[in-house]
């Protein structure tokens, strides 16, 4: 999750049950060849407030104009890809209903757009697959990912997006918090998957 990715974790003046803390717009760009899906390019656009916190933590944008100099932008490259062992990158892939591993992230740039930090990386599938499902989410819902239909693929592939059932997701949160109220963020129930849209990709030769 993003709190693990950033160089420093930040304290928010909210109760432990008030999730999420960070909001990220996510876009998926499917890459494929004749054998099917080969990987996915992931773009994260951090919310404006969290971007400001990152600027401060990293000593960037000293004139507070929401823009970075070339040297500052160079320091931003790959800042959120130093993942802990076992971290899935808040993205899961499934083939024939079973989860499949994605490769380590390959940096593809970082920039600032309208005052928000935007980063892009690529994750490869171990083997091409004709049909792959993707879900982007933080299990503990510390970070809220908003796909909002931003999933694209080559012309040989079809993309179908099934939105999350938010009524069911929030009911799940309420039930989990009632059953076992979290003492802190680390003990928050893993409900993030319920808020994830399903991106189904089907490719033809």
SVG drawing of the C-alpha trace seen along z (x, -y; Angstrom):
<svg xmlns="http://www.w3.org/2000/svg" viewBox="-26 -30 45 51">
<polyline fill="none" stroke="black" stroke-width="0.4" points="0.0,0.0 1.1,-3.6 2.0,-4.2 4.7,-1.6 5.8,-3.1 6.4,-6.6 9.7,-7.6 7.9,-8.5 4.5,-7.7 2.4,-10.6 0.0,-11.0 -3.5,-12.1 -5.8,-13.6 -8.5,-11.0 -9.7,-8.0 -8.4,-4.6 -11.7,-3.6 -11.7,-6.5 -10.3,-5.0 -9.1,-5.7 -6.3,-8.3 -4.9,-8.5 -6.7,-8.8 -5.2,-7.6 -6.6,-7.7 -5.3,-4.6 -5.1,-3.9 -4.2,-0.5 -2.8,-0.1 -2.7,3.5 0.2,4.7 -0.3,7.8 1.1,9.7 -0.2,12.7 -0.1,15.0 -2.2,12.7 -1.7,10.3 2.0,9.8 1.7,7.2 0.1,4.0 1.3,0.5 0.0,-1.2 -0.3,-4.9 -0.9,-6.3 -2.1,-9.9 -1.8,-10.9 -4.3,-13.2 -3.3,-16.9 -2.9,-16.8 -0.8,-13.7 1.3,-15.1 2.0,-18.2 3.1,-15.9 5.5,-14.1 6.9,-17.4 7.6,-18.4 9.1,-15.1 11.4,-14.9 12.3,-18.6 10.7,-19.3 8.8,-22.3 10.5,-24.8 8.6,-27.7 5.3,-26.0 4.1,-26.6 3.1,-23.0 5.8,-22.5 9.2,-20.8 12.5,-21.8 14.2,-19.2 16.6,-18.2 13.7,-17.9 11.7,-15.7 14.7,-13.5 14.7,-12.9 11.1,-11.9 11.8,-9.0 11.0,-5.6 10.4,-7.0 7.4,-4.8 8.8,-1.5 11.1,-0.5 8.6,2.2 8.8,4.4 9.2,8.1 5.8,9.7 4.1,6.4 1.9,7.0 1.9,3.4 -1.8,3.1 -2.6,4.9 -3.7,8.5 -4.1,10.5 -6.1,13.7 -6.1,16.3 -8.9,18.9 -9.9,17.7 -6.5,18.3 -4.2,15.5 -1.0,15.3 2.2,13.5 3.2,10.2 6.8,9.2 8.7,6.6 7.8,3.0 9.7,1.4 9.8,-2.4 8.3,-4.3 8.4,-7.9 7.2,-10.3 5.9,-13.8 3.7,-16.5 0.3,-17.2 -1.8,-20.1 0.0,-19.9 -0.5,-16.1 2.4,-13.6 1.8,-11.0 4.0,-8.0 4.0,-5.1 5.4,-1.6 5.1,1.7 4.3,5.2 4.9,8.3 3.0,11.6 5.2,14.6 3.6,16.0 1.2,14.5 -2.5,15.3 -5.5,14.8 -7.8,13.9 -6.7,12.0 -8.6,10.2 -7.1,7.4 -8.1,5.7 -6.3,2.7 -6.8,2.2 -5.1,1.8 -6.3,4.7 -6.5,2.6 -8.2,-0.3 -5.7,-2.8 -5.5,-3.9 -8.6,-4.3 -7.9,-3.5 -10.3,-5.0 -10.2,-3.4 -13.2,-5.3 -13.0,-3.4 -9.4,-4.2 -8.4,-0.8 -7.2,-0.4 -5.8,2.3 -4.6,3.0 -7.2,3.4 -6.9,7.2 -8.1,7.2 -11.5,6.3 -11.8,4.7 -14.8,5.1 -15.1,3.3 -17.4,4.5 -17.8,1.7 -17.5,2.6 -20.7,3.0 -20.2,0.1 -23.3,0.7 -22.0,4.2 -18.5,2.9 -19.5,0.4 -21.8,2.9 -18.8,5.2 -16.8,2.4 -19.5,1.7 -19.8,5.3 -16.1,5.8 -15.6,2.7 -18.5,3.6 -17.2,7.1 -13.6,6.2 -12.9,2.4 -9.3,1.6 -6.9,0.2 -4.8,-1.4 -4.3,-1.5 -2.2,1.8 -5.2,3.7 -7.8,2.3 -9.8,5.2 -8.8,6.2 -11.8,4.9 -10.1,3.2 -10.9,5.9 -14.6,5.2 -14.0,1.6 -12.1,2.7 -13.5,2.7 -12.9,5.8 -11.1,5.3 -11.5,8.3 -9.2,8.4 -9.8,10.9 -7.4,11.0 -7.7,12.7 -4.7,13.9"/>
</svg>
